[in-house]
Amino acid sequence: MRIPQHPKNGDDELQMFETSELTSVAGHACISYKGCLICWGGYGHAQGVAYYREPNFMYIYPYKLAQKSDVWFKFKVDKGDVPKKTSGAAAVVKNGKMYLFGGQSWDEEEDQNRAVWRSSLATSHLYSLDLNTGIWKFHKIPDEDKLPTPRDKSAAWATENGLYFFAGYGPSWRRVNTSKYIFQVQDYFEDFDSYIFGNAWNNQLFRFTDKWERIEHGGCIPTPRAASGATYVKHTDKTYVFGGRHHTERLNDLYELDMKSFIWTKIDLKPAPEGRSWMTFTYNPDRNCVYMYGGLSSHSEPMQDTWILNIDTAKKELKWEKMPNVALPPRLWHCSVFVDGALISYGGLCASPPLQSEVGVVNTIQVTTFSPSSLMNLAMQKVSSNGRMLSLTPKHLWPSLNLSTQIKRFLQRRKACNTMLFDDKILRSLPPMSLGFSTMLIPNMRLVFEFDLSI
């Protein structure tokens, strides 16, 4: 049985592809970083068999640079402590590093009869990828310290005080070596309906700095859950958590967490979205609101509605508003980020799991624009399509324009022929970072993440 492979061309560190060429994916980890959507991990199905994306590659959608060009960079990141194949990990970015916590880790072993044995286990590992060097790090704790119990589908956010992870689903305290993990029995709600006895939802709140700490939180603490949505609002130092699955119920409750006192407040609003899990819950700093899109309903149906949680900081009020005239397809276990005035959603499922074929896993991307790009960005796009105008722009903008022009040429050539590897000589010719544009530095390669719009 042939499992679909990722597009590749030898051992090239950087390749360029259109969305339709990438494998379908769900349960992937995504972050927003310097005008880009960065995607890692996840899984798909082909003829009833699961495959996982290779962990030594990440996928970059350079929206701020290329807008709706449908172009991705596939980038090799195989240095350091590369994680195993994983789905359902929680992702967060802080200080130029992408952190991945937990998830279902995928192992493949070959025995003496050349049979391949596969297994998937929840983990409590924490990895980081340095987005300046492309080097992975496994955050191993000292033997005397303890970890959270293994889990996937946790919510995650970052503040100046560390990385925070809330809730999730995995082995309860009954199934683990209790001397290695941080827990209290009341943190868990056990799933006795599961085919794996002893799995559980939890409502633990953890912080990671240089070690793990279980936060003693209070107030109206949310029930144990997994696959909920969470987002942090920096200027108020509040975190909002919505929905998720608890036992057989998919929730529509909304909570506010004060990040100074760690006191929870339940917020009852009407109207409100239908209960769901596996949705996205994405903050828009321009409008001080949160976009909630898709998810799996209480009736196990994929959802396609989009709601806005408006945050009125002055009045200290919150209000749900269903977005009219937004036609997005049904999605669950997808990812969404907010970049340059647009909500970008990628991958996921369009049908309820479990899946017996690849039909339910998708590789499409939706870009919903809420505010136009700046006049400078629009001008840069225009200049990049007309090389004769290059001499009219400041020299420090040339590298970004050069790469934008190459993206346009790539798309033009794709129309003539279906295969073309990105010419990495263009990247090697780019000037160093001292000229002011932001890059990700990889040995012998530079990838422009965003325009430098300063004049």
C-alpha positions in Angstrom: 0.0 0.0 0.0 1.5 3.3 -1.1 1.4 6.1 1.5 1.6 9.6 -0.2 4.9 11.2 0.2 5.7 14.9 0.7 7.0 16.7 -2.4 10.7 16.5 -2.4 13.8 16.9 -4.5 16.8 15.3 -3.1 18.2 16.8 0.1 17.6 20.4 -0.8 17.1 22.4 2.4 14.6 24.8 0.9 11.8 24.1 -1.7 8.9 26.0 -3.0 5.4 24.4 -3.5 1.8 25.3 -4.1 -0.8 24.3 -1.5 -2.3 21.6 -3.8 1.1 19.8 -3.9 1.3 19.3 -0.1 0.0 16.3 1.7 -3.4 16.7 3.5 -2.9 17.2 7.2 -4.8 17.4 10.5 -3.6 17.7 14.1 -0.7 19.8 13.0 0.9 22.6 15.1 0.9 26.2 13.8 2.1 29.6 14.9 2.2 33.1 13.5 5.7 34.5 13.2 6.9 37.6 11.4 4.2 37.8 8.8 4.1 34.0 8.2 2.1 31.0 9.1 4.5 28.2 10.3 3.3 24.7 10.3 4.8 21.5 11.7 3.8 17.9 12.2 0.3 16.4 12.0 -1.1 13.3 10.3 -3.3 12.2 7.4 -5.0 9.1 6.1 -4.6 7.2 2.8 -6.8 4.1 2.2 -7.5 3.7 5.9 -3.8 3.9 6.9 -2.4 6.8 8.9 0.8 8.7 7.8 2.6 11.4 9.7 4.4 14.4 8.3 8.2 14.1 8.7 9.4 15.9 11.8 12.5 17.3 10.2 10.6 19.7 7.9 8.5 22.7 8.6 6.2 24.5 6.2 6.1 28.3 5.9 3.2 30.3 4.3 4.8 33.8 3.8 1.5 35.7 3.7 2.9 39.2 4.4 5.5 38.7 1.7 3.5 37.0 -0.9 -0.2 37.6 0.1 -2.6 35.2 -1.5 -0.1 33.7 -3.9 -0.8 30.1 -2.6 3.0 29.5 -2.3 4.7 27.6 0.5 8.3 27.2 1.5 9.2 23.7 2.7 12.3 24.0 4.9 14.5 21.3 6.3 15.2 21.6 10.1 17.2 18.4 10.9 19.7 19.8 13.4 19.7 19.1 17.1 17.1 17.1 19.0 14.6 16.5 16.3 11.2 15.3 17.7 9.4 12.2 16.7 6.5 12.3 14.3 3.7 13.9 16.3 0.1 15.0 16.1 -2.0 17.0 18.6 0.9 18.9 20.1 0.3 22.3 21.6 2.4 25.1 19.9 3.4 28.5 21.1 6.1 31.0 20.1 8.2 33.1 22.5 11.5 35.0 22.0 12.1 33.7 18.5 11.5 30.0 19.4 8.6 27.7 18.6 7.7 25.4 21.5 5.9 22.1 21.1 4.4 20.3 24.1 2.8 16.9 24.3 0.9 15.3 21.5 0.6 11.8 20.2 4.1 10.6 19.3 4.5 8.0 16.5 7.1 5.2 16.6 8.0 2.8 13.8 10.3 -0.2 14.5 11.3 -3.0 12.2 11.8 -6.5 13.6 14.0 -9.3 12.4 11.3 -10.5 10.0 11.3 -7.0 8.5 7.7 -6.4 9.8 7.1 -2.7 10.7 5.5 -2.2 14.1 3.8 1.2 14.6 2.6 2.7 17.9 1.2 6.0 19.0 1.7 7.3 22.5 0.8 10.5 24.3 3.8 12.3 25.6 4.7 15.2 28.0 7.9 16.1 26.1 8.7 19.8 25.4 10.8 20.7 22.4 11.8 24.1 21.0 12.9 25.1 17.5 15.1 28.2 17.3 13.7 30.2 14.4 17.0 32.0 14.0 19.2 28.9 13.7 16.8 26.1 12.8 18.1 24.0 15.6 15.9 21.8 17.8 16.2 21.4 21.5 14.7 18.8 23.8 14.0 20.4 27.2 15.1 17.6 29.5 14.5 18.2 33.2 16.8 17.1 36.0 16.1 13.7 37.6 14.8 15.3 40.8 12.1 17.4 39.0 8.8 16.2 37.7 6.7 16.5 34.5 3.1 16.9 33.6 1.4 13.6 32.8 1.4 12.7 29.1 -1.4 14.4 27.0 -2.5 15.8 23.7 -4.9 18.5 22.6 -3.8 20.9 25.3 -4.3 24.7 25.0 -1.2 26.9 25.1 -0.2 30.5 25.3 2.9 32.6 26.3 3.4 35.6 28.5 6.4 37.5 29.7 6.4 35.1 32.7 6.7 31.8 30.8 4.8 29.2 28.7 1.4 28.1 29.9 -0.5 24.9 29.1 -4.0 24.1 30.1 -6.0 20.8 30.2 -5.7 18.0 27.6 -6.4 14.3 27.3 -4.1 11.3 28.1 -3.2 8.7 30.7 -4.6 9.5 34.2 -2.5 9.1 37.3 -3.5 5.4 37.5 -1.5 4.6 34.4 1.8 6.4 35.0 4.7 6.1 37.4 3.5 8.6 40.0 7.0 9.4 41.2 7.8 11.1 37.8 4.8 13.3 37.4 3.1 16.3 38.9 -0.6 15.8 39.6 -3.5 15.7 42.1 -6.2 13.1 41.8 -9.0 15.7 41.6 -7.3 17.1 38.4 -8.7 14.2 36.3 -12.0 13.0 35.0 -11.5 9.5 33.8 -12.8 8.2 30.5 -14.2 4.8 31.4 -15.8 4.6 27.9 -12.4 4.6 26.3 -10.9 1.4 24.7 -7.8 2.3 26.7 -8.8 2.0 30.4 -7.4 4.8 32.5 -7.3 7.7 30.0 -8.7 11.0 31.3 -9.4 14.6 30.7 -7.7 17.1 33.0 -8.0 20.8 34.0 -4.4 21.3 35.1 -2.7 24.6 34.5 1.1 24.4 34.1 3.8 27.0 33.6 7.2 26.3 32.1 10.2 28.5 32.6 13.3 26.5 33.2 11.3 23.9 35.0 7.6 22.7 35.3 5.3 24.2 37.8 1.7 23.3 38.5 -0.2 26.5 39.0 -2.6 26.6 42.0 -5.6 28.3 40.3 -8.9 29.3 41.8 -12.3 30.9 41.2 -14.7 29.1 38.8 -12.2 26.6 37.4 -13.2 25.0 34.1 -14.1 21.4 34.1 -11.5 18.9 32.7 -11.5 19.1 28.9 -9.4 18.7 25.8 -9.4 20.3 22.3 -10.5 23.7 23.7 -9.6 27.1 22.4 -7.5 29.6 24.3 -6.0 33.0 23.5 -4.0 35.5 25.6 -4.6 39.3 25.5 -1.4 41.0 26.4 -2.6 44.5 27.2 -5.2 43.2 29.8 -3.1 40.2 31.0 -6.1 38.0 30.6 -6.5 34.6 28.9 -9.8 33.4 27.4 -10.7 29.7 27.1 -13.7 28.4 25.2 -15.3 25.0 24.7 -13.6 21.7 24.3 -14.7 18.1 25.0 -15.6 16.9 28.5 -16.6 13.2 28.5 -19.5 12.9 26.0 -20.2 16.6 26.0 -18.8 19.3 23.7 -18.9 22.6 25.6 -19.7 26.2 24.8 -18.7 27.7 28.0 -16.4 30.8 28.1 -13.9 31.6 30.9 -11.5 34.5 31.7 -8.3 33.8 33.6 -6.5 36.6 35.3 -2.8 35.9 34.7 -1.7 37.8 37.9 -4.0 36.1 40.4 -4.8 32.9 38.4 -8.4 33.3 39.3 -11.0 32.0 36.8 -14.3 33.8 36.0 -17.0 32.1 34.0 -18.7 34.5 31.6 -22.3 33.7 30.5 -23.2 35.4 27.3 -26.2 35.2 25.0 -26.3 34.6 22.1 -23.4 32.2 22.1 -21.9 29.6 19.7 -23.0 26.0 19.8 -20.8 23.7 21.9 -17.8 22.2 20.1 -14.3 21.0 20.3 -11.4 21.1 17.8 -12.2 24.7 16.7 -9.7 27.5 16.4 -9.8 30.6 18.7 -7.6 33.3 17.2 -6.9 36.8 18.6 -6.9 39.9 16.3 -4.9 42.6 18.0 -6.0 45.2 15.5 -9.7 45.0 16.6 -9.2 43.6 20.1 -11.4 40.6 19.3 -11.2 36.8 18.9 -12.3 34.7 15.9 -13.7 31.3 16.6 -14.0 29.1 13.5 -15.3 25.6 12.9 -15.0 22.6 15.2 -16.8 19.4 16.0 -20.4 19.8 17.3 -22.1 17.9 20.1 -23.7 15.8 17.3 -20.3 14.9 15.9 -20.9 17.1 12.9 -18.1 19.3 11.4 -19.0 23.0 11.7 -18.3 26.0 9.4 -19.6 29.0 11.3 -17.4 31.9 12.4 -18.0 33.9 15.6 -16.3 37.1 16.9 -15.8 37.5 20.6 -15.6 41.3 20.9 -13.6 42.6 23.9 -14.5 46.1 25.1 -11.6 46.8 27.4 -12.9 50.3 28.5 -16.4 48.9 29.5 -14.9 45.6 30.6 -17.5 43.9 28.5 -17.5 40.8 26.2 -20.0 40.1 23.4 -20.4 37.2 20.9 -21.3 38.1 17.4 -21.9 35.6 14.6 -20.2 36.7 11.4 -22.6 37.1 8.5 -21.7 36.6 4.9 -18.5 34.6 5.6 -18.6 31.3 3.6 -15.9 29.1 5.0 -16.0 25.3 4.6 -16.6 22.9 7.5 -13.4 22.3 9.4 -12.2 20.7 12.6 -8.7 20.0 14.0 -7.3 22.6 11.6 -5.1 25.6 12.5 -5.7 29.4 12.3 -3.4 32.3 12.7 -3.9 36.1 12.3 -1.4 37.7 10.0 -1.4 41.2 8.5 -5.2 41.8 8.7 -6.2 38.3 7.7 -7.4 35.1 9.4 -5.5 32.2 7.7 -6.8 28.7 8.3 -5.1 25.6 7.0 -5.7 21.9 6.8 -7.8 19.9 9.2 -10.8 17.5 8.8 -14.0 18.1 6.9 -15.7 15.0 8.4 -16.0 13.5 11.8 -13.2 11.0 12.9 -12.5 8.2 12.9 -11.8 8.2 9.2 -11.5 5.1 7.0 -10.1 7.0 4.0 -8.3 10.1 3.0 -11.5 11.9 2.0 -11.9 13.7 5.4 -8.4 15.1 5.6 -7.7 18.3 3.6 -4.8 20.4 2.6 -6.6 23.6 1.6 -6.0 27.1 2.9 -8.6 29.8 3.5 -7.6 33.5 3.8 -10.3 35.8 5.2 -9.3 39.4 5.0 -10.6 41.8 7.7 -8.5 44.8 6.9 -6.5 45.7 3.8 -2.7 45.6 3.7 -0.9 48.8 4.2 -0.3 51.1 1.3 3.4 50.3 1.6 2.7 46.6 1.3 0.5 47.1 -1.7 3.2 49.3 -3.3 5.8 46.6 -2.7 3.6 44.1 -4.4 3.2 46.3 -7.4 6.9 47.1 -7.7 7.8 43.4 -7.4 5.7 42.7 -10.5 7.5 45.4 -12.5 11.3 45.2 -12.4 11.6 48.6 -14.1 10.3 50.3 -11.0 13.0 48.7 -8.8 15.4 51.6 -9.2 12.8 53.9 -7.6 12.8 52.0 -4.3 15.3 52.3 -1.4 18.1 49.8 -1.7 17.4 48.1 1.6 14.0 46.9 0.2 15.6 45.2 -2.8 16.1 41.7 -1.1 12.5 41.5 -0.1 11.4 42.6 -3.6 13.8 40.2 -5.2 12.2 37.2 -3.3 8.7 38.4 -4.0 9.6 38.6 -7.7 10.9 35.1 -7.6 7.6 33.9 -6.1 5.7 35.5 -9.0 8.1 33.9 -11.5 7.7 30.5 -9.8 3.9 30.7 -10.2 4.3 31.8 -13.8 6.6 28.9 -14.6 4.3 26.5 -12.8 1.6 27.3 -15.3 3.9 26.2 -18.1 5.4 23.1 -16.3 4.4 21.3 -13.1 7.8 21.0 -11.5 10.3 23.6 -10.6 12.7 23.7 -7.6 13.2 27.1 -6.0 16.5 28.5 -7.2 18.4 28.8 -3.9 21.1 30.9 -5.6 18.7 33.8 -5.1 18.8 33.2 -1.4 22.5 32.9 -1.2 22.9 36.2 -3.0 20.9 38.1 -0.4 22.8 40.6 1.7 23.2 40.1 5.4 20.7 41.1 8.1 22.6 44.4 8.7 20.6 45.9 5.9 17.5 45.7 8.1 15.2 43.0 6.7 14.2 40.1 8.9 15.4 36.6 8.0 15.6 33.1 9.4 19.3 32.1 9.2 20.0 28.5 8.2 23.5 27.2 7.2 24.1 28.6 3.6 20.5 29.8 3.4 18.4 32.8 4.2 14.6 33.0 4.1 13.0 36.4 4.2 10.1 36.3 6.7 8.7 39.8 6.3 9.2 43.0 4.4 11.2 45.8 6.1 8.8 48.7 5.5 10.9 51.4 7.1 12.1 54.1 4.8 
